[in-house]
Amino acid sequence: MSENFADIREAVVKLCAKYPGEYWRELDRERTYPTAFVKELTDNGYLSVLIPEEYGGSGLGISAAAAILEEIQKSGCNGAACHAQMYIMGTVLRHGTDAQKTEYLPKIATGELRLQAFGVTEPTSGTDTLSLRTTAERDGNEGYVINGQKVWTSRAEHSDLMLLLARTTPKDQVEKRTDGLSVFIVDMREALGNGLEIRPIRTMINHATTEIFFDNLRIPADSLVGEEGKGFRYILDGMNAERILIAAECIGDARWFIKTATDYANERQVFGRPIGKNQGIQFPIARAHARTEAADLMVEKAARMFEAGEPCGAEANMAKYLGSEVSWKAADMCMQTHGGYAVAEEYDVERKFRETRLYRIAPISKNLVLTFIAEHVLGLPRSY
Ligand SMILES: Cc1cc2nc3c(=O)[nH]c(=O)nc-3n(C[C@H](O)[C@H](O)[C@H](O)COP(=O)(O)OP(=O)(O)OC[C@H]3O[C@@H](n4cnc5c(N)ncnc54)[C@H](O)[C@@H]3O)c2cc1C
């Protein structure tokens, strides 16, 4: 989507230039959060572009958000630290009460409140979301009591609020298998130490991801978003936006790998000539470029359909699949182009290589995208 939002893109690139490789390397070594980077993006309004103007955002479409995330990744930065602040609020916007929208959205727009933790995945159920075991039981009229465990809840330590998916009706008592799950906004500032515990998980990337334990956590009745029992549908509604935005990040990553490899191939002299003179070096870079341009067209198509309010499940999934595949292939190409220097920290190639690998697994793994396409687009039998 390189032609669109030129002004926004230029401004984001300028902002990102203040956070060069050394900034990210240092954080990566210590596994610490990019506080200054996130603050600057927030203060400049980039994380609130999807929030309507009446709630203090800029009311732009998903293509603008995609452009911002693509430029962040293309600049060598890592939007995963805060991308969810852009889109998790969509569930509140679409399904929340007026009171919830007025209470939360303006503060999310200014950054006074962070809603960037999303508690869906659990250790026992994994991808099989409908089998999740965290329960929210009615506590008279007072509210709900939450018990259970989440895993891979990213940014929880850097978020004030969490969007939580929990079971309100036992699985064997629901009419439709997709019923019985509900969505809540949990105020983690109040919950921490009162039934909610966050434990960081050290991972191969600096992703601030955690596991969360709920032990009789009491939350007020007005934490419920939308109707009780309909939460799975609300979460699905938000997934197309997430997939399109992650796909745009992958395109940004791929472009960073292609540019970095091209620069290196032009500079590095071996056998008295630049290594880029060898077709064995050129072709993989050119191939990565061609693949990235093609995947970008799918991201653009999915974004356009999303903005037009058209069903775009297939396109959003294909964009995410193709994006994550091209960024991973470009990452491997960039490693190979750099020879031994690929593994040296100071080139940032190994860091970006680790970071982009995640997107073949999360927020949805590639197999599950392929099962969606097989079943819902091609009409093949459901495989699971
Ligand atoms: C760093 C990181 C951050 C994350 N952040 C969040 C977050 O903020 N919030 C959140 O809720 N979750 C988050 N996740 C979770 C992520 O969405 C899941 O890891 C992902 O959906 C896969 O689930 P799983 O790890 O349980 O794998 P599993 O479901 O155990 O699957 C393991 C493997 O089996 C394959 N598989 C499973 N079932 C099938 C099938 N039917 N057909 C074919 N293949 C199949 C999968 O594709 C995968 O390759 C994060 C994960 C990571 C690693």
PDBQT file of the ligand as one rigid body, heavy atoms in Angstrom, charges set to zero:
ROOT
HETATM    1  C1  LIG A 401       4.392 -14.357  21.472  1.00  0.00    +0.000 C 
HETATM    2  C2  LIG A 401       2.942 -14.700  21.432  1.00  0.00    +0.000 A 
HETATM    3  C3  LIG A 401       2.002 -13.717  21.705  1.00  0.00    +0.000 A 
HETATM    4  C4  LIG A 401       0.648 -14.024  21.746  1.00  0.00    +0.000 A 
HETATM    5  N1  LIG A 401      -0.262 -13.073  22.140  1.00  0.00    +0.000 NA
HETATM    6  C5  LIG A 401      -1.531 -13.446  22.416  1.00  0.00    +0.000 A 
HETATM    7  C6  LIG A 401      -2.441 -12.541  23.044  1.00  0.00    +0.000 A 
HETATM    8  O1  LIG A 401      -2.104 -11.382  23.303  1.00  0.00    +0.000 OA
HETATM    9  N2  LIG A 401      -3.679 -12.991  23.374  1.00  0.00    +0.000 N 
HETATM   10  C7  LIG A 401      -4.092 -14.277  23.121  1.00  0.00    +0.000 A 
HETATM   11  O2  LIG A 401      -5.229 -14.616  23.453  1.00  0.00    +0.000 OA
HETATM   12  N3  LIG A 401      -3.244 -15.157  22.504  1.00  0.00    +0.000 NA
HETATM   13  C8  LIG A 401      -1.997 -14.770  22.166  1.00  0.00    +0.000 A 
HETATM   14  N4  LIG A 401      -1.126 -15.676  21.576  1.00  0.00    +0.000 N 
HETATM   15  C9  LIG A 401      -1.577 -17.052  21.337  1.00  0.00    +0.000 C 
HETATM   16  C10 LIG A 401      -1.638 -17.444  19.884  1.00  0.00    +0.000 C 
HETATM   17  O3  LIG A 401      -2.782 -16.892  19.300  1.00  0.00    +0.000 OA
HETATM   18  C11 LIG A 401      -1.600 -18.973  19.841  1.00  0.00    +0.000 C 
HETATM   19  O4  LIG A 401      -0.302 -19.378  20.250  1.00  0.00    +0.000 OA
HETATM   20  C12 LIG A 401      -1.902 -19.511  18.502  1.00  0.00    +0.000 C 
HETATM   21  O5  LIG A 401      -3.232 -19.221  18.162  1.00  0.00    +0.000 OA
HETATM   22  C13 LIG A 401      -1.708 -21.019  18.471  1.00  0.00    +0.000 C 
HETATM   23  O6  LIG A 401      -2.280 -21.629  19.612  1.00  0.00    +0.000 OA
HETATM   24  P1  LIG A 401      -1.428 -22.664  20.496  1.00  0.00    +0.000 P 
HETATM   25  O7  LIG A 401      -0.127 -22.021  20.816  1.00  0.00    +0.000 OA
HETATM   26  O8  LIG A 401      -2.234 -23.121  21.654  1.00  0.00    +0.000 OA
HETATM   27  O9  LIG A 401      -1.174 -23.860  19.530  1.00  0.00    +0.000 OA
HETATM   28  P2  LIG A 401      -2.050 -25.183  19.395  1.00  0.00    +0.000 P 
HETATM   29  O10 LIG A 401      -3.491 -24.858  19.259  1.00  0.00    +0.000 OA
HETATM   30  O11 LIG A 401      -1.635 -26.103  20.471  1.00  0.00    +0.000 OA
HETATM   31  O12 LIG A 401      -1.513 -25.718  18.003  1.00  0.00    +0.000 OA
HETATM   32  C14 LIG A 401      -0.201 -26.253  17.852  1.00  0.00    +0.000 C 
HETATM   33  C15 LIG A 401       0.046 -26.538  16.387  1.00  0.00    +0.000 C 
HETATM   34  O13 LIG A 401      -0.926 -27.467  15.899  1.00  0.00    +0.000 OA
HETATM   35  C16 LIG A 401      -1.592 -26.914  14.779  1.00  0.00    +0.000 C 
HETATM   36  N5  LIG A 401      -3.011 -27.302  14.808  1.00  0.00    +0.000 N 
HETATM   37  C17 LIG A 401      -3.871 -27.284  15.861  1.00  0.00    +0.000 A 
HETATM   38  N6  LIG A 401      -5.093 -27.676  15.478  1.00  0.00    +0.000 NA
HETATM   39  C18 LIG A 401      -5.019 -27.949  14.145  1.00  0.00    +0.000 A 
HETATM   40  C19 LIG A 401      -5.948 -28.377  13.161  1.00  0.00    +0.000 A 
HETATM   41  N7  LIG A 401      -7.218 -28.611  13.465  1.00  0.00    +0.000 N 
HETATM   42  N8  LIG A 401      -5.525 -28.551  11.887  1.00  0.00    +0.000 NA
HETATM   43  C20 LIG A 401      -4.225 -28.306  11.561  1.00  0.00    +0.000 A 
HETATM   44  N9  LIG A 401      -3.292 -27.896  12.453  1.00  0.00    +0.000 NA
HETATM   45  C21 LIG A 401      -3.685 -27.719  13.716  1.00  0.00    +0.000 A 
HETATM   46  C22 LIG A 401      -1.448 -25.399  14.913  1.00  0.00    +0.000 C 
HETATM   47  O14 LIG A 401      -1.537 -24.786  13.653  1.00  0.00    +0.000 OA
HETATM   48  C23 LIG A 401      -0.069 -25.282  15.518  1.00  0.00    +0.000 C 
HETATM   49  O15 LIG A 401       0.904 -25.308  14.515  1.00  0.00    +0.000 OA
HETATM   50  C24 LIG A 401       0.233 -15.344  21.460  1.00  0.00    +0.000 A 
HETATM   51  C25 LIG A 401       1.176 -16.339  21.139  1.00  0.00    +0.000 A 
HETATM   52  C26 LIG A 401       2.517 -16.019  21.138  1.00  0.00    +0.000 A 
HETATM   53  C27 LIG A 401       3.506 -17.138  20.845  1.00  0.00    +0.000 C 
ENDROOT
TORSDOF 0
